[in-house]
Amino acid sequence: MQVKITDYGFSDSLKRYYVTYHVTGLTDEDFAKLTHVLEDPIMVRGNEIYLNVYFEEEYYPFGADDSKNRLGDYQAREEIEMTAYLLDLLEND
């Protein structure tokens, strides 16, 4: 499984911060399970999942001033954390 951030920012229409994760490399079984257990809004294209996670301003991972100077580090951390979260979902029956 690979998780990459494809978009992030502030949604004017929803008035919330968001991060969009692109999840690829799933087995058919893992894909089916995740599409049923994920609570955040998802979009499915083929066997890939686009997952939108919404944040209050104080929890938005790219809200810190430091994130602008070390954006790559922040993105990598978020991708790792989302991968760990998704793996945890897959391990729970």
N, C-alpha and C positions, 0 to 999 in steps of 0.2 A: 504494500500500500504506500502510495506517495500522496502527500498533502502539500499543496502550494497555495499561497495567498495570491489571488488574482485581482482583488480590488479592496479598497477600504476608504473610509471617509465619513462624511456626515450626509444623511439623507434629509433633504429639505422637506420632502413630502411626509416622512415619518417623524421628523424632528428627533432623530436618534443617530448615534454613531453605529457603524457596522463594519464587519470584516467578512469578505467572501472567500471561502476556501474551496479549492478544486481538488477533489479526491479521485485518484485513479489507481489502477493496478489491483483492483479488488477481485477476489474469486467470485463466482456466481453466487455462492452461498453467503459470503460476507456482504456482497452488494444487496442481496435480497433482505438480509437481516437489518442492515443499516437503514435502508429506505423505509423500513417499518418502525424502527425504534427512535430515529432522530426526531426531536421535537421542534427544532428550529426550522424555518422555511428552507426547503430544498428544491432544486431543479435537477432533473435527470436528463442526461443526453447520452444515449447509448448505454454503456456500462460505467459512466462517469457521474459523479455527484458534485453539484455546486451547492454549498451550504452557506447560508447567510446567518451570521450571529450578530445580534444587536446588543449594544452596550449603553449604559448610562455614562455620562461624561466622565465621572470619577473612576470608572472601571475600564474605559477605552484604552487598549494597549498602546496606541500610537499617540496618546494625548500628552505625554511627557515631553518637555523641551529636549531632553536627551535623545528621544527617539528620532528627532530630525538629524542629529549628528551621527547616529549609529543605526540608521534605518535597517540595514542588512541584518544586524544583530537582533533587532526587535522582531523582524519578520521571521528569522530562523527560530527564535524562541517560541513564537506563536505557532509556527508550523509543527514544532516538536510537541508542544502542549496539546494541540488538536489531535495529532497522531496518537498520543498517549490516551487521550479521552476516547477516541474512536476504538482503539484496541481494547480499552476497558469495557466499552459497550459490547464488543464482539465476544469477549470472554464471559460476560454475564448471560446466563440463560433465562 
